[in-house]
């Protein structure tokens, strides 16, 4: 970074991480697939409790970074109620209340729906997606899962007198501010900037940096932007994900947890005491994410009470089906 903003990159500019085995898919006693990746668990004081693969390598957290970016927007003067803060940090399912929430965000501008520059798509939720398609509705930026973040970005621009045109450019004042915030909370500078699926900059940091940033959110005071972000995620998990979403279930399972998943097999989470984990699956699969993350959270002391233990066990149990019934499971092997 030379002018406060990260440089764009491609896959030739970042070294390939040295991933290691995280989990195996076992069917009827036979190892059918192996998922490699990297993972890290940090104690509340920041020391490494467990590490697999290459957690110091630069990677793209994708949407797992959204709560950190939202903290940056709150630092820049954005003022929202908790459920809308959670929606700003969401990869939401596109359910009606999510879409109505994005409209509420835009109305604060006021800004038209057409101001959104995230990639048009159908809702993420299967039921909503089918209904949307059956009604003959075209893909929409409003329905796309990142619309909450984009609406919040536009509002942050309005709050600071920054232009709303070009708000996705890494050189835009908004994105430079967010990159600086990510770097500060991660304890390392943003190394690269790629283009995310929604069109926004995808900042590159290490898994360890991602875990550190979530730890900062988890222990921040109630009156701070970081603490406000954490509180919103904790109290409004349905707005962060949606009905039936794994991240919503994980947040509900562990009291005080702050968590967010990202595309291509990424998940970060932090406990109220600042213990934090981050996982990246090398092949981008989501299948082993929860089993690996749950194992790491248990290493940090999550659970201990029967309801929490049962909920975590259920989340970590990813069955392998044969003829419609479980014949195996995803087994965590590397942590």
Helices and strands as residue ranges (DSSP letters): E 20-27, E 30-42, E 48-52, E 58-60, G 62-65, H 66-75, H 82-88, H 96-107, G 113-115, H 126-134, H 147-160, H 173-186, E 192-195, E 201-206, H 207-219, H 225-235, H 237-240, H 246-253, E 258-262, E 266-270, E 276-281, H 289-299, H 306-316, E 319-322, E 325-332
